[in-house]
Amino acid sequence: MWLCLIPNLLTYTVGGVERRIIEVSKRLRGKVDTRVYSGTKAGFNKVATIDGTVLVPCFSTDKFFPVDNWFFNISISRMYDAIKADVYEGHTVSGYRFLRTLRKRKAAKPFIQTIHGVLADEYIQSFKTISPTPRTRLSRVLMWHLSRIEMDSARNATLIVTVSKYSCRKIVQLYGVKEDKIRIVPNGVDPEKFKPSWNSEKIKHKIGIDNRQCVLFVGNLVPRKGLNFLIEAAKYVIRENSEVNFVIAGDGPLKNNLITYAKMQGVLGNFTFLGNVHEDVLPALYNCCDLVVLPSIQEGQGITLLEAQSTAKPVVAFNLGGVNEIVLNRKTGLLVKPDNYELAIAILDLLSDKSLREKMGKCGRKFVCENFTWDSCARKMLKVYCEASEIAGFHFN
């Protein structure tokens, strides 16, 4: 089976979409021949191979996403005749023009639309952020436009794949798609890569947190990740534990605003902004922390939470979206309502109880290893590819 994947990657392998594509493709090698077509961003401008998966650049720009994505979609649609595959899969709103060309040509080829986080839901939740900047207001307008494109692609795709029951419900509710067209295939984690280790002192020393408790956040610095809640919660935490350090691993358009806000709140001295961290360093980074926090106000699932639990670290997150499908409240972590004080109390409860952290960590690793691995994700995706092919009239062994 020849599979064409159409994501507009931000970087080679950093981020949930990229991680899923590489990990699933690697595990289906020998059964599915995969080609990934992506935009020319972040230095990606020539054909590359990662873990056996071929990545092909298509002209885009290296500007902000909507402009970049528009150019990418023009490029990929113009390459229609040159891209021969048995199954096509578009991620998020990448590939929508290719799908339109596919339907315009009346080609009997299956197209799978994979939705990681429902953009229409993200648009609605974005109004819960405080003090929106002009940039945030502009991003809302663009997000609404992109959500319309995502809805159109979902309605015209052969099948839809999404990562959680929550996202499935939102697709039905906000995009008017019948549930029997949607397949839920959760993200996973590699438990051999993300596992407990006690050799993390070098990392702690390098980022300047020797002998200090560490609260870790991993993710893009964008509005829906709710970092303003963490900064506000930090005020309460620091009053009780002045030595705790909040480590922020990730980059994004809000970085400078977040640094300024942390300074205004008087907590910047307890924050370390690492910027983007290479995924090879992530396992050690998880191991050097005491707990992982994800204060997202909208989350389809949350790979960070899977990686943290696989590394036997307890997690703290808001009880919304698809989060409660991958975190067992009070067993593998603490889920609280979206409130900075509630978030602070949960962080303090875990920081003050080492035995509880260890108990939750062990339970978390067992839970993730039994339910959320990339091996399982790959097996389920292969079934979806075969099912979509049969719907379109193709059959593969």
N, C-alpha and C positions, 0 to 999 in steps of 0.2 A: 504494500500500500504506500502510495506517495502522498505525503501530507504537507500542505503549505500553511505555515503559521504567519499571521499578519499582526504583529504588535508594533507599536512605535516606541522602541526601547529608549529609555533615558540614558542608560549606560549598558555595559555588557551584561553584567549579572547581578547588579544591585537593585533590590526592590522586589516586591511580591510577584509581579507579573513575570519579570525576567527569571526569577528563581524557579517559578512553576514551570515555565517553558523548558529551561535547561534540564531540570531534574526529571521531568516526565519524559522528555525526548531521549535522555540518556538511558532510561530504563526500558524504553520501547525499541531500542536499537536492535536490528535483526528482524523485527516484526513490522516496523514502520520506518520508511525513509523520510526524514524530515528536512525541510528547508524553511528557514526563518527569514522573512523580509522585513527590514526595519529602516527607520530614517537615519540620515547621516548626521548624527548628533554626538556630542561628547567625544569627538575624535574618531567615531566609527565611520570610516570612509572606504574601506576595502573588505573584500570577502574574508571572513574569519571562521575558525572552527573552535568551538568550546565543548569539551567533553564529547567529541564526535558529532556535534550538531553544527551544521553549516549555517552561518548568518550572512545574508546578502544585503548590502546597503542600497537604499532607494533614496533619491534626492529629497531632502526636506530643507530645513534651516536649523540653526542652533539658537533660535529665539524662544519666546515663551510658548507654551504648549499649543494653544489653539491655532496660532499662525503656522507653527511647525507642522502640526497635524494636517492642516489644510494642504500644504505643499506635498506632504508625504502621500496623502490620499490621491492627489492628482498623479503623482509619480507611479504609484502602485497600480492605478487603473490603466495607465498607459502601457504598463508591462503585461497586461492581461494575456495577450497572445503568446508571450514568451514563458509564462508560468503555467506549466502543465502539471496538474496534480489530480489525485483521485478524490481528495477531501481538502476543503479550505476551512481555516479557523481564524476568525478575527478576535482580537482581545480589546476590551473596552470599546472606544469609538474609532479604533484604527481599522482600516479596511472597509469602511462603509461605501466608498465610491467603487471599490472592487466588487462588492456585493451587488451594487446597482448595475454595474456592467454585466455581471454574471446573469442577472435576471433579464436585463435588456436583450442580451444575446439568446435568451431562452435556453441556456445551457443546463442540461440535466445533471448538474454536479452539486453535491451537498455542501452547504456552508453552515458552519457552527459559530454562533456568536457567544463568546465567553465573557460574562459580566462579573467582574470581581467585586465592585461596590456600585450600587445603583446610583447613577449620577443625579437622577431626579430626587432621590432621597437625600443625597448629599446637599443638593441645592436647598431643600426644605430645612435641613438641620443647620445650614450655614447662618440662618437668621438668629441662632442661639448664641453666636459669638458676641462678645462685648465690644463696644466702641469700634465699629468697622471703619477701616481706613479707605481712602479713595481706591486703592488697589484692590481691597477686599470687595468693594461694591462692584468694581469692574469684573472681578473674577466671578461674581454671582451671575452677572449678565451672560458671560461666556459659558458658565456652567449650565445655565438654563438652555442656551442654544445647543450645547453638546448633548444634553439630556434628550432633546427632541431627536437628534441624530441617532442616539443610542436606542430610543424607542422604535424608530423606523427600522433600524437594523434587526432588532429583536423580533419585530413583527414579520420581517421578510426572510429570516434565517430558517434553515431546515430544522435545527434544534438549538436550544439555548442551554448553556452550561453556566451554573453559578456555584458559589462556594459555601452557601449556608441556607438553612430553612428560612431564616429572616430575609435574605436577599430574594429568595424565591417568592415569598409573600409580597415583597415590595414590587417586584417585576409584574406580578399579576395585578396588583392594586394600582400602580402608577403608569404602567405601559399597556394595560388592557390585553395581556397575553394569557392564553389558557395554560393552566398549570401542567396539563399533560404534555406540553411541548418543552418543559423545563427539566433538566437533569441536574441534581445536586452532587457535585464532586468537590469535597473539601480540599483545601490545601494540605500540605504535609510538612514533614521535617525529616532530616536524615539523623536518626538517633545515634549513629556511629560517629558523626561529626559533632553534633551538639550533645555532649555528654558531660557528666560531672568530672572535674579535674581539680587538683589542689596545687597546680603549678601556675598560679596566676600572679605571683608577686612581682614579676618583671613588668607586667602591664600596669599594676597598681602604682608601682614606682614611677613608671614612665608618664602617667597622667596625673601624678602628684597627689595620690590619695592613700599613701602608706598609713596603716593603722587607723583608718577612718572608715566608718560605715558608708556604703555606697548604694544609692538608688539610681537605677539605670533606665533611660528611655532610649529606644531605638526606633527610628522612623524618619520620614520626611517632615520638614518644618513647614507645614501647611495648616490652614485654619482648622480643618476637621480633626486634626490630631490633638487639639485642646491643650496646648502647652501653657496657655494663660492660666488654666486651672491649676496646673502643677506649680507654676511660679507663685500663685496666690496661696496654695496649700503649703508651700515651703516656708512661708512666714510662721505658720503655726508649728511646723515640725522643728524649725531651728530654735524656737523659744524653749523647746524641751530638750533638744539635742543639737547643740551649736556646732558640733564637729561633723555632722552628716554632710556628705557631698552628693550633689545631683549631677550625674554625668549624662550629657545629651549627645548621642551618636546619630548624626544625620545632618543633612543640609537642606536648604530650601529658601523660598522667597521671604519667609518671616524671620530669618535668623537675626538680622540686625534689629528688627523691632522687638524680638524676644530678649535680646541682650539689653536693650534700652529699658524695657519693661522690668526686667529683673533688677536692674540698677535702681530704677524708681522705687521698687518695692523693698530695696535694701537687702537683697539676698544674692546679688551677683557673686559675692565672694564665696558662696557655697555652690556655685554652678560651674561646671566645666563643659564648654562647647567644643566637641572634638571635630565637628564637620563630618564629612563622609568617611566611613570606616570600611576598609576592604573586608569582604566576607570571610577571608581566611583568618582574620583577627577576631571576628565576632565570637566564636566559641570561648576564647580566652577572656574576652570582655564580659560575657555573661557570667563566667566563673568567678570573676573578681568582684562581682556585686553581691549585695545581700538580698535584694529583691528587684523586680522589674515592674515598672509602672507604664500603663498605656491609657492616658486620659482622653481618648478619642470621643468625640460627640457623634460620630457616625463611623461604623466599622462593619464591613461585610463579614469579616472573620478576624483577621489579625495574626499574621505569620509570626510576628514578634512574640506573641504569647505562647505559641507552640514551641518556638526555639527556646524560650526561657524555661518552660516546664520540662522540656526534654533535657535541659542542662540541670535539672533538679533545683530550680529557683522558684520561689513563690511569686505570684503576680498580684498586682492591684490594678483594677480597671473599672470603668463605669459599666453598670449593668444595662447595656443597651445593644442594639444591632445584633450581630451574630456572636458576640463575645461569650454569652452564657452557654453557647453550644460547645465551646472548646475549653471553658474554665469551670471547674466544679466549685461553686461558692462554699467557702469555709473548709474545703478539703484540699484544693490545689492552689487556692488564692482567695482574695477578698474582692467581691463585687459590690460597688456602692452606687448610690444615685449621683447624677452629675452635679456635684457641689464641692467647692474647694475645701470646706471644713470636714466633710465626710471623707474626702480623699486623704486629708492630713491625718485624721484619726486612724484610718486603715494602715497608712504607712507607719505611724508611730507604734501601733499594736504589733506589727511584724518586726520592726527594728528592735523592740524591747523584749522579744521572746525568741531566742535562738532555737530552742527545741521545737517551737511551733513552725519556724521557718524550715527546719530540717525535715519535719514530719510532712509538711505540705510539699516540699521539694521532692521527696521520695514518691509520694502519691501522684504528683504531677507527671513525673517521668514515666511511671507505670501506665497512667491514663493515656498519655500521648503515644507511647510506643505501641499500645494495643489498638489505638483508634485512628491515629493521624500520622501516617508515614507516606513518603513519596512513592514507595512501592505500591501501596494501596491506591493512591491517586492515579498512578499510571495504569493499573489494571482497569479501573473504572473508566478512564478516558478511552482506552482501547475499545471497550464495549460501546461507548458513545460513537466513536468513529465508525465502527461496524454497523451500528443501528442507523446512523445518518446515511450511510452508503446504501443500505437496504431500502430505506425510504425513497432514495433517489433512483433506485433500480439497479444498483451495483452490488456485487457480492464478492467478498474476499475470504480466503482461507486463512 
